[in-house]
Amino acid sequence: MAALSLTLSTSLHFPKSLRSLPLLALLRRPLSAPPMPLLRRRPISITRSFSSTSATTSVSDTEKAKFGVKERLEWVTRTALCGELGEGDVGRRVRLCGWVGLHRVHGGLTFINLRDHSGSVQATTLPDKFPDAHHMANELRLEYVVALEGLVQLRPSESVNELMKTGKIEVAVEHVQVLNVVRSKLPFLVTTSNEAKDAVKEEIRLRHRCLDLRRHQMNSNILLRHKVVKLIRRYLEDAHNFVEIETPILCRSTPEGARDYLVPSRIQPGTFYALPQSPQLYKQMLMVSGFDKYYQIARCFRDEDLRADRQPEFTQLDMELAFVPLEEMLKLNEDLIRKVFLEVKGVDLPNPFPRLTYAEAMSRFGSDRPDLRFDLELKDVSDVFLSTEFKVFADTLASGGIVKALCVPSGANIYSNTALKKGDIYNLAIRSGAKGLPFLKVSNDGGLEGPPALVSSLGPAQKENLLSRFSAAAGDLILFAAGDLKAVNRTLDQLRVWLAHQLGLVDHSGHSILWVTDFPMFEWNDSEQRLEALHHPFTAPNPEDMEDLSSARALAYDMVYNGVEVGGGSLRIYKRKVQERVFEILGISPVQAEAKFGYLLEAFDMGAPPHGGIAYGLDRLVMLLAGANSIRDVIAFPKTTTAQCALTHSPSQVDPQQLRDLAFSTDTQQRE
């Protein structure tokens, strides 16, 4: 039987007590073959240094030539998966393939945890019966790719590991075959890095994403994503006869909302495609085309500033339905999400989902995506201070502003006056746009304490009105915000969420899901001094508000889970005249509308049916289901917060000839 002898120059991180032994890479042999005779070993030089976070293995070309080692590609047949072995397999001879997850020597035996996509299993050597395999196993290092052959046996009772699915059995190794070695320094350990996750910087994990994806948590996240997509496909297609239709990636730029990613055309010089921010117009035209129920797992692109739950390229579940009224639309989507949560997390969501109108959500929580796992409702207290002498509130109300407040149970005993004047809570209010943080504390005798000017401005009736408004008790803290409605809601919303997490008010085992409905059609853009669509220009107005579209409510709906918007949609405009009225309100002239959206308007004139749809941020939904903190943890190859791929180093410069083909030149080339 032929054999390969590899000479390694290694700098691995194991205790110095381990002795250097040669690495023998055995050629593949059938399971039925008898045990191989002991191979003659030749001395090699191996150096090691210990570290808990890295390992280096290199194979010298000189040494390979010296021992006649040739690179060989082999595809080995495995007969079992590591994580699927159990007590029922005892006595079975198996060939396993995978990565060395753990490697240790104890009592003259070598123990290996072999890992594949299904899980891990312990393998142990028998030095007296199979000395070649024992010597080979001693030379293995973390993340080597190997094939092991041996018999499944029960572990000794004292060695049973209840934390492992395969913890009651092990594989007694008879043969070891090295399929590939680790030739470069490992930036972190795969098997143990889950426990030390915070110690591994994200930029290192993203730079070495292939290694990062081997980690159990990351592997589980990607498999969870697959399960969610599979559930969605089966539910929509098998239960509701949806048709999956792909829409173009290269499309026309419609500069509304976020910036487009542009792609220059070589065939049509001086013109550009845009990568789709969503398939919005295509899916509406599919309804005009007679496709009753469309869906797509769609790739979308937006050139915008990034954050934990935002990427320049992202995936959404896109849906559009014809001849479906609002209530049927909401019910179908509730059934879908209930199925996903039940199958993935074993959670029964309410039936039906609770609902809040946009106006209610903003009034009570200051946000159109409220987290209802805790209380802390906002109250409008403008009427309490109508005749106040407290200048901040008086000036605000005189200029048409509003005064709202938030009552924090027992907050007076937690936050000192100093903290409220210059601590973290004060700084948060300032960062949110507030000019200060007025506050009152309810004393043990039921009185009010706080800034003298504010306390003295309240008469007995006003104090009683304020306390009853919040059902405030001794020790409670009342925080105020004054200004225009949008700014006030923004400040109190951020304070509400921050305080709930700081004070442990959030029920982390809870599942708060709801619809927010009746959004305004438009909102005012202060910087551009014009109205803009709150969702998008193709959202249908409420039929009750057709007389004054500028103040109309939209037939729009957002699904909110634990304070995060996971999906949103609307019924659509399907008549040309209504769409043109909306364009006019947005300041889009007939000429501009024809240039940008003429194909859609033309489709409306060809018999467009009533229709509507929704889109879910798939990355965000999976992030929440996985309990991850960032959508980067549920995307196989994400971009960084600077919109770069740390693995492939994109975006990158391109060959000058490619730019010349596109009639482009960079600033650098022009200077040269």
Disulfide bonds with the S-S distance in Angstrom:
none
